[in-house]
Amino acid sequence: MDIPKAIELNRTALDRIVAGLFLLLGLSGGSAPGRIAADLHRAIARVLRPAESAVRRLIVVFARIRAIKLPPMRPMPPGIVRSEGERRPSFPLFDPRQRFALLNPRARTGPRPQPRITFFGNEVASVSPRGQAPPKDEQTDATMNAAHLARRLQALKAALDDLPHQARRLLRALERRRKIERLRARMPLRPGRAPGFRRKPVREIDHVLHECDWLARNVLPPNTS
């Protein structure tokens, strides 16, 4: 199998998908609308999550097939402080941790029954559970903040445009984690399904994620012996 060609084909497909998300969000020139319709926000997020997983897997494959040699790590000179406003959005190289509680079919998902107080068999009052949030106003739920979505899209496009740089970032991150006991065993790709993975592909991004996930889990590192 021609792995570099497979990387380029999937990168091209992802580039097209990301360009479509930029158009949907209205992201041009680094500026995006402050709030967008909730339905549009959810539609973009449903494609963005598997797209991030696919790019993350392309980075892993790229780092494995290319003999990338990192220079010795140097500590940052003292006195250099970078403000939050100067920081560019950084693409997350590690899958988010699996929330196993959501996989439990016995987990309670609906509203809990309200406890009732009775006095001599006659109902007196109904007490709401502590910490229960009041119902949302339909008008306030009609739009959602698009700032975080825009930053994720910008980080995704930057990573897709420069896979070699992201591969070096990944290798440096793994090198740092080897020195920390509690992070040593955590790898970029979590076991099981990738975030946003759909067993039966429906959209183009589903097919791309299937291909990238297969590549990341089956392409072995080059034999250097």
Backbone as CSV, one residue per row, in Angstrom:
resi,resn,N_x,N_y,N_z,CA_x,CA_y,CA_z,C_x,C_y,C_z
1,MET,0.837,-1.193,0.000,0.000,0.000,0.000,0.877,1.251,0.000
2,ASP,0.534,2.219,-0.829,1.286,3.464,-0.917,0.802,4.395,0.201
3,ILE,1.499,4.371,1.338,1.060,5.150,2.498,1.132,6.650,2.244
4,PRO,2.231,7.192,1.677,2.235,8.640,1.404,1.089,9.085,0.504
5,LYS,0.746,8.273,-0.491,-0.371,8.635,-1.358,-1.690,8.600,-0.596
6,ALA,-1.860,7.607,0.301,-3.079,7.536,1.113,-3.192,8.748,2.033
7,ILE,-2.060,9.181,2.592,-2.073,10.379,3.441,-2.513,11.593,2.636
8,GLU,-1.964,11.736,1.439,-2.283,12.907,0.618,-3.745,12.887,0.163
9,LEU,-4.277,11.717,-0.185,-5.675,11.638,-0.606,-6.610,12.030,0.540
10,ASN,-6.338,11.525,1.727,-7.180,11.866,2.872,-6.981,13.314,3.298
11,ARG,-5.772,13.816,3.171,-5.526,15.222,3.503,-6.299,16.140,2.554
12,THR,-6.335,15.784,1.276,-7.077,16.585,0.307,-8.575,16.564,0.613
13,ALA,-9.109,15.379,0.958,-10.530,15.285,1.302,-10.846,16.097,2.556
14,LEU,-9.965,16.040,3.545,-10.183,16.802,4.768,-10.081,18.303,4.506
15,ASP,-9.170,18.690,3.628,-9.041,20.106,3.288,-10.335,20.626,2.666
16,ARG,-10.958,19.808,1.847,-12.230,20.208,1.233,-13.341,20.301,2.279
17,ILE,-13.367,19.361,3.207,-14.392,19.365,4.255,-14.220,20.574,5.167
18,VAL,-12.979,20.868,5.536,-12.715,22.016,6.410,-13.087,23.319,5.716
19,ALA,-12.806,23.416,4.425,-13.190,24.620,3.685,-14.699,24.821,3.714
20,GLY,-15.450,23.718,3.612,-16.906,23.825,3.708,-17.358,24.287,5.081
21,LEU,-16.679,23.837,6.147,-17.032,24.276,7.495,-16.735,25.763,7.684
22,PHE,-15.643,26.233,7.090,-15.338,27.660,7.156,-16.453,28.484,6.517
23,LEU,-16.968,28.003,5.396,-18.050,28.720,4.727,-19.319,28.711,5.569
24,LEU,-19.629,27.552,6.168,-20.835,27.464,6.995,-20.761,28.414,8.182
25,LEU,-19.588,28.504,8.783,-19.433,29.360,9.959,-19.287,30.830,9.579
26,GLY,-18.979,31.100,8.325,-18.734,32.479,7.929,-17.405,32.980,8.427
27,LEU,-16.417,32.088,8.511,-15.100,32.430,9.042,-14.201,32.872,7.894
28,SER,-13.908,34.157,7.842,-13.049,34.694,6.787,-12.192,35.805,7.374
29,GLY,-10.908,35.791,6.995,-10.009,36.823,7.499,-9.769,36.746,8.991
30,GLY,-9.966,35.558,9.587,-9.741,35.401,11.020,-10.884,35.873,11.890
31,SER,-11.956,36.386,11.288,-13.090,36.869,12.079,-14.300,35.976,11.836
32,ALA,-15.095,35.777,12.888,-16.287,34.938,12.803,-17.415,35.630,13.549
33,PRO,-18.643,35.329,13.212,-19.765,35.925,13.953,-19.729,35.520,15.417
34,GLY,-20.154,36.424,16.287,-20.117,36.131,17.718,-21.049,35.008,18.106
35,ARG,-22.247,35.000,17.553,-23.228,33.968,17.868,-23.858,33.480,16.573
36,ILE,-24.151,32.177,16.548,-24.799,31.584,15.385,-25.983,30.758,15.865
37,ALA,-26.830,30.377,14.938,-27.993,29.570,15.283,-27.558,28.255,15.919
38,ALA,-28.309,27.797,16.907,-27.944,26.574,17.624,-27.910,25.371,16.699
39,ASP,-28.838,25.301,15.762,-28.853,24.178,14.819,-27.599,24.170,13.958
40,LEU,-27.166,25.355,13.516,-25.950,25.435,12.713,-24.733,25.080,13.547
41,HIS,-24.703,25.515,14.795,-23.588,25.192,15.693,-23.462,23.680,15.859
42,ARG,-24.587,23.013,16.085,-24.551,21.554,16.261,-24.166,20.846,14.968
43,ALA,-24.628,21.348,13.833,-24.289,20.725,12.552,-22.792,20.807,12.276
44,ILE,-22.176,21.964,12.564,-20.732,22.107,12.361,-19.962,21.223,13.338
45,ALA,-20.399,21.179,14.595,-19.702,20.376,15.601,-19.749,18.890,15.264
46,ARG,-20.853,18.425,14.657,-20.972,17.009,14.302,-19.961,16.605,13.233
47,VAL,-19.549,17.535,12.398,-18.533,17.241,11.384,-17.140,17.551,11.910
48,LEU,-17.025,18.577,12.740,-15.717,19.008,13.231,-15.075,17.943,14.116
49,ARG,-15.855,17.281,14.953,-15.278,16.292,15.875,-14.625,15.121,15.132
50,PRO,-15.305,14.459,14.195,-14.606,13.392,13.452,-13.485,13.924,12.566
51,ALA,-13.597,15.169,12.086,-12.504,15.736,11.281,-11.251,15.892,12.132
52,GLU,-11.402,16.345,13.371,-10.251,16.449,14.271,-9.631,15.082,14.524
53,SER,-10.460,14.064,14.711,-9.943,12.711,14.923,-9.175,12.221,13.706
54,ALA,-9.692,12.502,12.505,-9.028,12.058,11.283,-7.671,12.737,11.122
55,VAL,-7.601,14.039,11.350,-6.324,14.756,11.236,-5.337,14.254,12.282
56,ARG,-5.821,13.986,13.472,-4.944,13.472,14.527,-4.319,12.140,14.110
57,ARG,-5.077,11.308,13.419,-4.566,10.017,12.970,-3.610,10.168,11.791
58,LEU,-3.845,11.153,10.944,-2.882,11.412,9.878,-1.545,11.865,10.452
59,ILE,-1.583,12.643,11.523,-0.345,13.090,12.161,0.426,11.901,12.724
60,VAL,-0.295,10.966,13.340,0.352,9.769,13.891,1.009,8.958,12.783
61,VAL,0.303,8.758,11.674,0.857,7.993,10.554,2.074,8.707,9.978
62,PHE,1.971,10.015,9.810,3.093,10.790,9.267,4.322,10.672,10.160
63,ALA,4.109,10.739,11.470,5.242,10.644,12.400,5.880,9.260,12.367
64,ARG,5.099,8.227,12.040,5.632,6.859,12.032,6.415,6.551,10.763
65,ILE,5.965,7.039,9.622,6.606,6.650,8.365,7.778,7.551,8.014
66,ARG,7.875,8.725,8.634,8.984,9.623,8.352,10.007,9.537,9.477
67,ALA,11.245,9.460,9.087,12.327,9.409,10.079,12.617,10.834,10.542
68,ILE,11.859,11.289,11.512,11.995,12.648,12.017,12.933,12.636,13.224
69,LYS,13.988,13.406,13.140,14.945,13.517,14.237,14.782,14.880,14.893
70,LEU,14.531,14.852,16.174,14.305,16.090,16.913,15.621,16.603,17.488
71,PRO,15.830,17.901,17.457,17.015,18.458,18.128,16.858,18.350,19.635
72,PRO,17.952,18.445,20.386,17.832,18.391,21.854,16.905,19.479,22.366
73,MET,16.085,19.107,23.329,15.135,20.069,23.886,15.879,21.086,24.739
74,ARG,15.562,22.342,24.532,16.197,23.417,25.285,15.153,24.115,26.146
75,PRO,15.507,24.472,27.361,14.542,25.194,28.197,14.284,26.589,27.660
76,MET,13.079,27.089,27.878,12.727,28.436,27.429,13.500,29.462,28.250
77,PRO,14.087,30.465,27.594,14.833,31.484,28.349,13.939,32.190,29.346
78,PRO,14.464,32.507,30.519,13.633,33.186,31.532,13.250,34.587,31.087
79,GLY,12.134,35.045,31.598,11.693,36.398,31.309,10.794,36.525,30.110
80,ILE,10.589,35.425,29.353,9.721,35.471,28.175,8.324,35.028,28.588
81,VAL,7.381,35.923,28.484,5.998,35.618,28.841,5.128,35.962,27.644
82,ARG,4.323,34.993,27.205,3.448,35.209,26.068,2.033,35.385,26.564
83,SER,1.417,36.478,26.209,0.051,36.749,26.657,-0.922,35.874,25.901
84,GLU,-2.130,35.727,26.480,-3.144,34.882,25.861,-3.570,35.430,24.507
85,GLY,-3.564,36.759,24.346,-4.002,37.332,23.088,-3.067,37.017,21.932
86,GLU,-1.776,36.706,22.225,-0.807,36.430,21.186,-0.776,34.961,20.793
87,ARG,-1.368,34.110,21.552,-1.292,32.682,21.301,-2.215,32.292,20.159
88,ARG,-1.677,31.524,19.223,-2.490,30.983,18.161,-3.193,29.728,18.659
89,PRO,-4.363,29.397,18.101,-5.039,28.168,18.533,-4.171,26.952,18.237
90,SER,-4.004,26.093,19.224,-3.141,24.924,19.106,-3.994,23.670,18.939
91,PHE,-3.643,22.855,17.950,-4.414,21.641,17.681,-4.099,20.581,18.728
92,PRO,-5.120,19.971,19.361,-4.867,18.928,20.364,-4.393,17.638,19.702
93,LEU,-3.241,17.152,20.104,-2.635,15.975,19.497,-3.087,14.669,20.123
94,PHE,-3.798,14.725,21.254,-4.221,13.522,21.957,-5.746,13.458,21.982
95,ASP,-6.267,12.245,21.779,-7.711,12.056,21.861,-8.210,12.421,23.253
96,PRO,-9.395,13.012,23.355,-9.980,13.212,24.691,-10.264,11.872,25.349
97,ARG,-10.183,11.845,26.657,-10.405,10.597,27.384,-11.850,10.130,27.239
98,GLN,-11.985,8.810,27.198,-13.320,8.232,27.066,-14.100,8.405,28.357
99,ARG,-15.333,8.873,28.238,-16.199,9.006,29.409,-17.020,7.732,29.523
100,PHE,-16.509,6.789,30.335,-17.107,5.464,30.399,-18.486,5.482,31.032
101,ALA,-18.804,6.492,31.835,-20.123,6.542,32.457,-21.218,6.652,31.406
102,LEU,-20.897,7.276,30.271,-21.902,7.433,29.225,-22.179,6.133,28.497
103,LEU,-21.259,5.139,28.640,-21.452,3.869,27.966,-22.278,2.896,28.780
104,ASN,-22.601,3.233,30.021,-23.361,2.338,30.881,-24.842,2.447,30.531
105,PRO,-25.437,1.370,30.011,-26.862,1.473,29.634,-27.770,1.681,30.821
106,ARG,-27.272,1.374,32.032,-28.095,1.546,33.225,-27.993,2.939,33.814
107,ALA,-27.090,3.765,33.224,-26.938,5.122,33.745,-28.224,5.905,33.529
108,ARG,-28.614,6.671,34.513,-29.844,7.449,34.427,-29.596,8.683,33.571
109,THR,-30.403,8.832,32.514,-30.236,9.960,31.608,-31.368,10.968,31.730
110,GLY,-32.540,10.553,32.162,-33.673,11.455,32.265,-33.678,12.188,33.588
111,PRO,-34.648,13.057,33.784,-34.739,13.787,35.052,-35.071,12.852,36.206
112,ARG,-34.473,13.121,37.340,-34.717,12.303,38.512,-36.090,12.625,39.099
113,PRO,-36.753,11.626,39.687,-38.053,11.914,40.303,-37.895,12.847,41.487
114,GLN,-38.862,13.723,41.664,-38.793,14.698,42.735,-39.249,14.080,44.050
115,PRO,-38.472,14.278,45.124,-38.902,13.763,46.426,-40.115,14.524,46.940
116,ARG,-40.979,13.828,47.616,-42.212,14.442,48.119,-42.256,14.328,49.648
117,ILE,-42.822,15.351,50.252,-42.956,15.395,51.707,-44.425,15.200,52.044
118,THR,-44.702,14.253,52.909,-46.092,13.988,53.300,-46.241,14.157,54.802
119,PHE,-47.453,14.453,55.203,-47.756,14.639,56.626,-49.061,13.906,56.924
120,PHE,-48.969,12.841,57.713,-50.112,11.999,58.049,-50.832,11.492,56.792
121,GLY,-50.010,11.065,55.784,-50.602,10.483,54.600,-51.111,11.483,53.587
122,ASN,-51.117,12.768,53.902,-51.571,13.782,52.957,-50.357,14.512,52.382
123,GLU,-50.372,14.665,51.063,-49.236,15.323,50.406,-49.248,16.808,50.750
124,VAL,-48.075,17.295,51.180,-47.957,18.694,51.567,-47.195,19.496,50.525
125,ALA,-46.046,19.011,50.084,-45.209,19.799,49.179,-44.373,18.879,48.327
126,SER,-43.876,19.414,47.252,-42.954,18.721,46.358,-41.677,19.535,46.283
127,VAL,-40.545,18.899,46.603,-39.269,19.593,46.682,-38.427,19.207,45.478
128,SER,-37.899,20.192,44.781,-37.041,19.923,43.633,-35.689,19.437,44.108
129,PRO,-35.032,18.559,43.341,-33.696,18.088,43.727,-32.725,19.246,43.833
130,ARG,-31.800,19.134,44.777,-30.828,20.190,44.997,-29.915,20.322,43.779
131,GLY,-29.687,21.546,43.351,-28.804,21.798,42.221,-29.473,21.699,40.872
132,GLN,-30.767,21.474,40.819,-31.429,21.366,39.529,-31.506,22.731,38.865
133,ALA,-31.087,22.795,37.591,-31.066,24.062,36.881,-32.469,24.421,36.424
134,PRO,-32.800,25.697,36.426,-34.115,26.100,35.932,-34.219,25.848,34.439
135,PRO,-35.436,25.696,33.915,-35.578,25.448,32.483,-35.035,26.608,31.667
136,LYS,-34.429,26.266,30.524,-33.835,27.289,29.671,-34.920,28.056,28.924
137,ASP,-34.651,29.304,28.750,-35.542,30.124,27.950,-35.320,29.794,26.478
138,GLU,-36.381,29.604,25.725,-36.256,29.225,24.329,-35.523,30.289,23.523
139,GLN,-35.707,31.542,23.879,-35.063,32.595,23.121,-33.564,32.609,23.340
140,THR,-33.109,32.370,24.586,-31.676,32.382,24.864,-31.005,31.144,24.276
141,ASP,-31.749,30.047,24.037,-31.175,28.830,23.497,-31.204,28.821,21.974
142,ALA,-31.725,29.879,21.336,-31.842,29.900,19.882,-30.502,30.136,19.204
143,THR,-29.539,30.772,19.895,-28.218,31.012,19.336,-27.156,30.530,20.314
144,MET,-25.954,30.288,19.782,-24.846,29.807,20.607,-23.583,30.579,20.230
145,ASN,-22.679,30.684,21.193,-21.414,31.381,20.971,-20.546,30.579,20.004
146,ALA,-20.021,31.249,18.980,-19.245,30.574,17.937,-17.739,30.757,18.108
147,ALA,-17.285,31.430,19.160,-15.859,31.735,19.301,-15.023,30.464,19.456
148,HIS,-15.462,29.555,20.329,-14.696,28.329,20.547,-14.691,27.466,19.292
149,LEU,-15.811,27.423,18.593,-15.898,26.658,17.355,-14.930,27.216,16.307
150,ALA,-14.845,28.537,16.233,-13.941,29.169,15.269,-12.480,28.848,15.588
151,ARG,-12.120,28.856,16.869,-10.733,28.551,17.246,-10.395,27.097,16.925
152,ARG,-11.332,26.201,17.129,-11.090,24.793,16.795,-10.887,24.620,15.290
153,LEU,-11.689,25.322,14.509,-11.553,25.241,13.056,-10.216,25.811,12.590
154,GLN,-9.800,26.923,13.155,-8.526,27.519,12.782,-7.362,26.603,13.136
155,ALA,-7.422,25.991,14.311,-6.364,25.065,14.719,-6.343,23.839,13.820
156,LEU,-7.522,23.357,13.433,-7.604,22.191,12.557,-6.990,22.487,11.193
157,LYS,-7.309,23.633,10.627,-6.764,23.985,9.313,-5.257,24.180,9.380
158,ALA,-4.759,24.824,10.439,-3.318,25.019,10.580,-2.589,23.678,10.675
159,ALA,-3.161,22.716,11.398,-2.542,21.397,11.513,-2.566,20.663,10.180
160,LEU,-3.661,20.780,9.461,-3.791,20.091,8.182,-2.842,20.660,7.144
161,ASP,-2.552,21.948,7.225,-1.668,22.596,6.261,-0.194,22.304,6.521
162,ASP,0.149,21.800,7.710,1.562,21.570,8.034,1.686,20.300,8.878
163,LEU,1.488,19.151,8.245,1.590,17.875,8.959,2.997,17.616,9.499
164,PRO,4.084,17.963,8.790,5.421,17.729,9.369,5.630,18.449,10.701
165,HIS,5.167,19.688,10.797,5.309,20.427,12.053,4.509,19.747,13.169
166,GLN,3.301,19.297,12.851,2.489,18.631,13.863,3.104,17.299,14.284
167,ALA,3.747,16.606,13.350,4.425,15.355,13.701,5.577,15.620,14.666
168,ARG,6.318,16.708,14.450,7.389,17.061,15.386,6.816,17.436,16.747
169,ARG,5.694,18.166,16.748,5.026,18.488,18.017,4.653,17.225,18.769
170,LEU,4.126,16.242,18.040,3.705,14.999,18.678,4.897,14.254,19.277
171,LEU,5.985,14.158,18.534,7.159,13.459,19.047,7.734,14.160,20.272
172,ARG,7.731,15.491,20.261,8.215,16.218,21.438,7.306,15.988,22.638
173,ALA,5.989,15.968,22.393,5.050,15.727,23.487,5.237,14.332,24.069
174,LEU,5.442,13.336,23.218,5.660,11.979,23.708,6.959,11.882,24.493
175,GLU,7.979,12.606,24.041,9.260,12.599,24.753,9.109,13.206,26.141
176,ARG,8.336,14.284,26.251,8.111,14.891,27.568,7.308,13.962,28.465
177,ARG,6.328,13.250,27.881,5.476,12.383,28.693,6.227,11.166,29.220
178,ARG,7.271,10.754,28.520,8.047,9.610,29.010,8.730,9.927,30.330
179,LYS,8.910,11.192,30.627,9.571,11.584,31.870,8.588,11.767,33.022
180,ILE,7.284,11.641,32.736,6.252,11.798,33.765,5.547,10.461,33.945
181,GLU,5.629,9.895,35.136,5.139,8.542,35.369,3.661,8.401,35.054
182,ARG,2.838,9.352,35.503,1.401,9.192,35.339,0.931,9.428,33.900
183,LEU,1.793,10.006,33.055,1.430,10.248,31.658,2.148,9.317,30.694
184,ARG,3.006,8.456,31.215,3.862,7.652,30.342,3.062,6.680,29.489
185,ALA,1.977,6.131,30.028,1.229,5.098,29.315,0.178,5.677,28.380
186,ARG,-0.090,6.949,28.451,-1.140,7.533,27.625,-0.611,7.829,26.234
187,MET,-1.286,7.280,25.228,-0.883,7.433,23.848,-1.812,8.415,23.134
188,PRO,-1.410,8.877,21.933,-2.243,9.864,21.241,-3.646,9.354,20.911
189,LEU,-3.748,8.075,20.540,-5.038,7.519,20.145,-5.587,6.670,21.280
190,ARG,-6.790,6.957,21.689,-7.388,6.178,22.773,-7.854,4.831,22.234
191,PRO,-7.921,3.800,23.084,-8.417,2.498,22.630,-9.899,2.561,22.286
192,GLY,-10.313,1.664,21.413,-11.712,1.648,21.017,-11.976,2.605,19.869
193,ARG,-13.204,3.062,19.804,-13.599,3.933,18.699,-12.992,5.328,18.836
194,ALA,-12.710,5.910,17.691,-12.203,7.274,17.674,-13.332,8.241,17.998
195,PRO,-13.022,9.411,18.555,-14.062,10.415,18.784,-14.769,10.772,17.476
196,GLY,-16.086,10.695,17.472,-16.855,10.999,16.279,-16.988,9.839,15.307
197,PHE,-16.477,8.654,15.680,-16.513,7.490,14.789,-17.942,6.977,14.651
198,ARG,-18.346,6.699,13.432,-19.656,6.137,13.147,-19.463,4.768,12.510
199,ARG,-20.074,3.754,13.113,-19.850,2.382,12.627,-20.239,2.239,11.154
200,LYS,-21.372,2.783,10.776,-21.822,2.748,9.387,-21.680,4.156,8.810
201,PRO,-20.700,4.363,7.947,-20.484,5.717,7.413,-21.706,6.240,6.661
202,VAL,-22.000,7.505,6.885,-23.114,8.166,6.213,-22.609,9.351,5.396
203,ARG,-21.721,10.156,5.996,-21.211,11.347,5.339,-19.784,11.104,4.847
204,GLU,-19.269,12.043,4.076,-17.905,11.915,3.571,-16.903,11.858,4.713
205,ILE,-17.116,12.653,5.761,-16.174,12.660,6.871,-16.124,11.315,7.584
206,ASP,-17.236,10.574,7.575,-17.242,9.252,8.190,-16.318,8.298,7.437
207,HIS,-16.371,8.346,6.107,-15.490,7.494,5.295,-14.024,7.887,5.502
208,VAL,-13.757,9.189,5.575,-12.380,9.643,5.764,-11.855,9.194,7.127
209,LEU,-12.676,9.300,8.164,-12.229,8.881,9.494,-11.989,7.377,9.539
210,HIS,-12.827,6.587,8.875,-12.598,5.139,8.804,-11.225,4.853,8.202
211,GLU,-10.913,5.517,7.097,-9.647,5.285,6.416,-8.470,5.721,7.277
212,CYS,-8.556,6.902,7.874,-7.447,7.412,8.687,-7.249,6.574,9.944
213,ASP,-8.335,6.115,10.544,-8.220,5.286,11.746,-7.570,3.955,11.416
214,TRP,-7.937,3.382,10.262,-7.307,2.120,9.854,-5.821,2.309,9.631
215,LEU,-5.450,3.396,8.966,-4.035,3.660,8.719,-3.263,3.804,10.024
216,ALA,-3.816,4.558,10.964,-3.107,4.832,12.220,-2.934,3.575,13.056
217,ARG,-3.869,2.651,12.956,-3.811,1.455,13.810,-3.122,0.272,13.137
218,ASN,-2.859,0.361,11.839,-2.274,-0.775,11.130,-0.922,-0.476,10.497
219,VAL,-0.586,0.787,10.328,0.716,1.122,9.758,1.759,1.042,10.857
220,LEU,2.706,0.161,10.701,3.750,-0.025,11.711,4.884,0.966,11.473
221,PRO,5.611,1.308,12.531,6.779,2.187,12.336,7.835,1.495,11.489
222,PRO,8.660,2.259,10.753,9.657,1.646,9.882,10.664,0.822,10.666
223,ASN,11.163,-0.227,10.055,12.132,-1.126,10.676,13.510,-0.481,10.605
224,THR,14.024,-0.093,11.748,15.344,0.577,11.800,16.449,-0.353,12.253
225,SER,16.124,-1.645,12.358,17.155,-2.589,12.831,18.160,-2.902,11.720
